[in-house]
Amino acid sequence: MLEKMSTFLDRVGVLVKGGCSDMLATRKKNGLLSARERIEALLDRDTFNEIDLFVEQSGRDFGLDKLKLVGDGVITGFGKINDRSVCIYAQDFMVQGGSLGRMHAAKITKIMDMASDMGVPVIGINDSGGARIQEGVDSLAGYGEIFLRNTLNSGKIPQISVIMGPCAGGAVYSPALTDFVFMVENLSRMFVTGPKVIESVLGEKVAPEALGGAKVHNSITGNAHYYCKNEYETFDRIRTLLSYLPSAWDKDVPKTAPLPPKYTQGLASIIPEDTRKAYDVKDVIRAIVDSSEFFESQELFAGNVVVGFARMNGSPIGIVANQPNVKAGCLDVDSSDKTARFVRFCDAFGLPLLTLVDLPGYLPGMDQEHAGIIRHGAKLIFAYSEASVPTVTLILRKAYGGGYIAMSSKHLKTDFVFALPTAEVAVMGPESACNIIFAKEIKAAEDPEKVRVQKIEEYKEKFSNPYNPASKGYVDAIIHPEETRSKLIQAFEMASTKTPMQKSHKHGCIPL
């Protein structure tokens, strides 16, 4: 027994150590954590339970049979974050470059299946050179098996991808299929075709960071959701994100004690009465949510719309808000995609949605038309129309044209639509409307500008106000700014008991 225990401990020691000491020292010198250190830094202390430690790579061709076996380049297991169970895997770049072969993939799919069966989030830490070429089609099959589970688990359990090194080729599609992607400054790389391939095919030299670094995917492509300065900040933000989410679609959301906002400025002083003046809608959010804490998602991408998580009366909610500081809060191709995806995530996991509206409509221009604003804008309408969670909308100021409809209007079966006295609901802005409606009258007048100003005021009085839509039942109530938080809380409480609409068919076809 003692001899066998000694052998067992020796094998465990080799496998836990992973790569050679020189590689580990190099990583330490470069300020990088090992795969095992990353798992331990993320999870609650002493909660990690590893599985499949003794699984070895199965390839035997092209010299793989001569390699000293030290596992298969990925660590899998389960543990706890914020005292709630999660499943996790971390690719180990020190073992065969973290490359993915048949058994490597099998370890990942096994932990993904466990997360699905147990109803807990799954977190994948990606740090891999890509497919294990020596294993041929087996490595491609492995990616396919992972993608399948990403798809089957979508909307069932939260799936989080963490890019902490290279993630290239087919490997990028697993993060793209998950709910949230975290990337780290000067560390993360994600691209379908790497710099060397581009140089060999196109003759162009491209820096890895410029091609697919953390800043690129957070601010330009929208493939990532969180931009972090270092590994430890990443772990902190993952823990924060999970504190807002249920463990699975059919589990309760994590609630906390209700806390009043710390931000003391009132909405009346935040929102300018002049619709041409911009302001930061995040100040509005901080003024109404618990502790003034707002955990934003995709902060660097499509900034004309803000999305993220907060709490109202101790319960997590998702928030969508037009941002007047950026493009006047207009909807465009990217912001429509960003919002539609966020709305669908919240709906899948039972998070109520608060929509704050202040926009002059969809962004005009040939570039937007050619980029498919019709198709992309339709995604947002589809997402809100399909949502079955409690939905509450507050019109802060402008709500014009198709943007008014798309931003969770009453016409898309939103549960409660409120408006501040500053709200303006109309087909278009007063100036543009009067230039069309009264064009002949203004042109024929002795003083065209004076008549134009008169007509604008006439239009505002009749249409650009919250009372006109309220008289038709499109706005449920016009509320005083100081009552906003209490009215929203009461509305969410009322809507929490509603029975979701049941479909008589399989599913709709979102205009992707």
N, C-alpha and C positions, 0 to 999 in steps of 0.2 A: 504493500500500500504506500509506504513512504517513497519507494522508488518511482511509482507511478505518479504520485503527487509532485515529485521533483520534476519529472518530465513534463507534466501538465503546466507547472509554473514556469518552466523554461520556455515552453512554446508560447504561453500567454505573454511572457516578457518580450519575446521577439516580435510577436504580432502587434502588441501595443506600441512598441518602439517605432514600428513602421519603417521608414527609410533609414538610410545610413546616417551616422552621426555628423558627417560632413555636410550633408544636405540640410539637416536640422539646424546646424550652426549657421549656415548661410541664410536660412530663413530668419533666424533670430537677429542676425546682423542687419537684415533688410527690414526689420520691424514687423515681420509676419508671424502670425500664430500658426501652429500646426492644425490639422483637421480636428484632432482630438481636443486640443486647447480651445478651439472655436466652439465646439459643442459644450464643453464645460463652462465657458464664459457666458454662453447664452442661457443655459438651463439653470434652474434653482440649484443651489449647492448640494452636491452628493445625491442627485436624483437620477443620474443617467444610468440606464440599464442597456448594455450593448447586446445585440443579437447577431448571429452569423459571423462571429469573430474568426472562426476557423475555415470559412469558405475560401477556396483558392481559385485562381483563374484556371480556365479549362483549355486554353489554347496550347497546342503542341507544335505548331509549325513555325518556321522562320526563327528558330532559336528560342522560342518561348519555353520549351521543355527544359532548357538549360538554366533558366533564371532561378535564382534563389527565391523560393516562395515566401512572401511575407503578407499574405492576404491578397485582396484584389482591388486595392486602391479606393475603397469607399468604406466608411464607418457608418453603421446603422444601429438604431435603437430607439428607446423611448425614455421620457423623463417628464419634468414639470416646469412650467413657466407661470409665475404668479400663483403657484400651488394648483395649477390645472394641467392635466395630462396633455402631452403632445408627442407625436412621432417625428423623428429627425434623421437625416442622413447628411454626411459631409464627405465630399470627394477629397482624397489624399493625393496631392500632387507629387509627394515624395515616393509614391509607389507607382511605377510605370506611368508617371506623368498624369496620374488620375484618369488615364484613358479608359474608355468604356468598352468592355467585352461582354460575353454572354453571362457570366456569373456576377460580374459587377452590376449589370442591369437587373439580374434576378434578385440581388440583395435589395436594390432600390424598390423594385415592384413589390417585393414581399412586405416592406415596411409601409408602402403606400396602401396596400391591401389591408394591412393591420389598422392603419389610421381610418380607413373607410369603414371597416367592420366595427371598430370601437367607437366611431363617431368623435374623433379628435382631430385637431389641425395637423397638417404635415408640413415640415420645413425642410427645404433642400438647399444645402450650401454647395454651390458649384465652383469647382476649381480643377479644370480638366483640360488636357491637350486635345480632347475630342475622341473620335472613334478609334478603337484599337485596330489598326490596319491589318495586323497579322492574323486577326480572327475573321477577316472578311465580312461576309454577309451576316454572321452572327452578331456583330456589333450593331449593324443597321437594324436587325430584328430587335435587339435590345432597346434601341431608341423608340421603335414603334410600340413596344410593350409599355414603355413609360408614357408615351403620348396618349395611348388608349386610356390609361388610368387617370391621367390629368383630365381627360375629357369626361370620363364616367364620374369622377369625383367633383367635377365642376358644379357649384351650387349645392353640394352635399356637405363638404367639409372645407374650411379655409385652407388654401394652398399658398404657401409663401416661398418665393425663390430668392436666394441670396447669392449674388455674383461676387466672388472674392478671388478672382483670378481670371484666366481665360475661359470663355464659353463660346465655342465656335462651331460652324457647320450645322449639322442636324441638331446638335445639342441645344441650340438657342430656342427651339420650338417648345421645349418643355417649360422654360420660364414664361414664354409668351402665352402659354395655355393656363398659367396659374393666375391667382387673383392679384398678388402684389409682388413686385420685383424691387429689391434693394440693391443699390450699387454704391461702390466706394471710390472716392477720389483717388486717382493715380494707381488704382489696383485692379478695378474691374475692366474686363474687355468682353464685348459681345458683338459678334458679326457672323454673317452667313459665309462670306468669302473674306479671308484674312488679307493683310497687306501684301504678303508674298504672292498669293494667288492673283491679286489685282495687278501687281507689278509684272508678273509673268504673262498675263493675258492681255492687259491693256497698256503695259509699259509705263504705268503711273506709280510713283512712289507716294505712299500714304502712311502717315504715322498712326500706330495702333490707337492712340488716345483720340485722335481726330476722327478716325473711322468709326470706332464703337466704344468710346470710353463712357464713364459715368455721366459727364456733363452732356455729351451728345444725346444719350438715350433719355435723360431726364428733361432736357430742354428743347430738343429738336424732333426726335422720332416719337416720343411718348411711349417708348417700350418699357421704361422704368417708372416707378412711382415715388421712390425715395432716394435722395442724394445725400450720402453721408461722408463725413470727413475722414473717418477711420473705422476700424473694425469694432471697437467698443461702442462708439456712437450708434453703429448699425444695430448691435445687440439691444441697446437701450430702446431704440425706436421700434424694434420688433416686439419687445415686451409691452411697450405702450400700445401699439396697434392691437395686439391680442387682448388687451384689457377692455377694448370696446366690442369685441366680437364674441358670439356664442361659439361653443366648441364644434357644433354642427348645425345644420339647417333646422333640425327639430329640437334643439336644445334652447334653454332660456338664455337671454342675454345677461351678461354680468352687471348687476346693479350696485350702486354705491349710495351713500347717504347724500340727500340733496344739499347742495351748497349754493348760496346766492352768488351772482357775478361779482368779481373783484373790480371790474372795469366800471367806473362810476359815471362816466359821461352818458347822458341820455340820448335817445335816438333823435329827438328834436334838434339837438345841437350838432349831431354827427352828419345828418342828411341835409345838404343845402336845399333851400326852396327853389333856387334857380336851377332848372334842369340842365343847363349848360355847364354847371360846375361839377367837377369830379370829387369823389371821396373814396375812402378805403372801406369796402364792405366788410372787411374783417373786423373793423371797429364795431359794426352793427352786431356781428356774431358774438364778439366778446362781451357786448353789453347785455346779451340775453341768455347766454348759456351758463351752466354751472361752473363756478370758479373761473369763468372767462377763459376756459381751456378749450382750444380748438386744435385738433390733430389733422393737419391738412395733408391731402394726397395729391401727387403730381403738381406740386407747388410751382415748378419751373416750366411747366408745359401748358400751353393754351391759357395764359393768365387772365384772359377776359372772362373766364368762369372759374369760380373757386369751389372745390369739393373737399369734403373731409368729415371727420367724426367729432362729436361733442356729446354732452349729456344735458338732458333737461329733466329736472326733478329727480336726478339720480339714475335715469335710464339712458342708455346710449341711443343716439340718432345719427342719421346721415344728413349732411347739409349740402345743398347746391345753391350757389349765389352768383348772380351776375356781378362783375367787378368793374364799376364805372371808371376806375383808374386806368384800365387797359382797353383800348378800342371801344370806349364808352360802354363796355359790357355787351357788345354785339355778339351774337352767335355766329360762328364760322365753322369750317370743316372740322378743325381739330377740337374745338371746344364742344361741338356736338358729339363727337366720338367719345371724348373724355367724360362728358356728363352721362351719356347713354350707358356706358359701361358701369359707371359708378352707381347709377340708379338700379340697374339690373342686379349688381352685387348686393346692394342693400335689400332689395326685394327678395332675393334668394335666401338671405339669412335673417329675415324678419326684423330688420332695422327700420323704424319709421323714418320718413323723409320730410325734411323741412326745406322748402324752396323760397329763396328771397329774390324778388324780381325787380330789376331796374335796367331796362335795355330798350334801345330804339328799334330793335328788330334784328334781322339777319344782316350780316356784313355784305354790302353791295360791292360789285366789281367783277370784271371779266375773269380774273384769276380764280375767284371763288366759284363762279359758275362753271368754269372749265375743270375745276378740281372736284366737282360733284356735290356742291352744297345742297342740292335737292335730295340726293340720296343720303348724304350724311345727316342732314337736318331731319330727315324722316326717321332715322334711328332713334333720335331723342323723343320724338312724338310716340313712336312705338313703345319705347321703354317705359315712359310715364303711363301710357294707356294700359299697358299690361300689368303694371305694379299692383299688388294686392295688399301691401303693408299700409298702415296708417299714413296718409299724406296730407300735409298742411302747407299752404302757400301764403306768403305775405308779400303783397305788392308795395314796395317801398316808394317808388317814384314812377318812372316811365314803364309802360307795358304796351308796346306798339306792335301792330301787325302780326305776322306769323310767329314772331318771337313771343308775343303774349300768349298765344295758344300753346306753343311748344313747352313753355316753362310752367308745366303742371297747372294749367288753367282748369276751371270748373268743367269745361267741356271734355276734358280727358278723365273724368270721374274722380277728380281730387276731392277728398273728404271735406276739407274746410278751406275756403279762400278768404283771407282778410286783406284789408287795404288800410294804409295810413291816410290821413287827410291830404298828404302831398301826392298821392297816387294819381296818375293820368293813364287811362285806358282808352286807346283809340286805334284806328286803322293805321295811322301814321302821325308824325309830329304835326303840330298846328301850323307851322310855317310852310311845310311841304304841302299839307292838305289845302291850305288857302291858295297857294300858288296854282293849284290844279282847279279847285272848285270855283274860285272867283277870278280866274285868269282874265276873262273878257272884261269884267266889271272894273278890275284894277287898272287894266290897260286903258280903258276909256275914261277914267276919272281925271279931273283937272289936277289933283294931287295924288298920284298913284300910291306913293309911300304911305300917306295918311290913311287912305282907304285900306291898304294892305294891313296896317297895324290894327285898324278897327275890326277887320274881318278875322284877324288872328285872335283877338280878344273875344270876339263873338263865338268863334269855334271852340276856344278853351272853355268858355262858360257852358257851352252846350254839350261838348263831347269829352274834352281832356280833363276829366275829373273822376273821382271814384263813385260819385252819386249816380251817374248814368248807368254803369254796369250793375250797381247795387239795386237800382230800381227794377232791373230785369232778372235779379236773382243770380247773376254771374259772380257777384261778390257777396259773401254771407254776412259780413259785418265790416263797418268802417270803425277802426279802433283808435283810441288815444295812444300816442307813443309810449306813455308811461305804463300803460296796461299790457304792453306787448308780451312780455314774458309770461304773465299769469294767464293771458288768453291762449297762448300757444300751449302751455302745459295742460290747461283744461281741455283743449281741443284734442291733444294727443291721448289724454286719458279717455275721452269719449270714444275716439276712433279705435282704441285698443281692443274693443270687444266686437268689432264688425266681423261679419262672415265674408271671407273672400269669395269673389265670383268664381264659379266652377265652369271650366270649359267643357264643351261636349265633343271636342275633337282633340287630336294629339297635341299639336302646338302650332303657334303662328310661325310665319317666315319673316323674320326681321330683315329689312333691306340692307344687307351687308355689302 
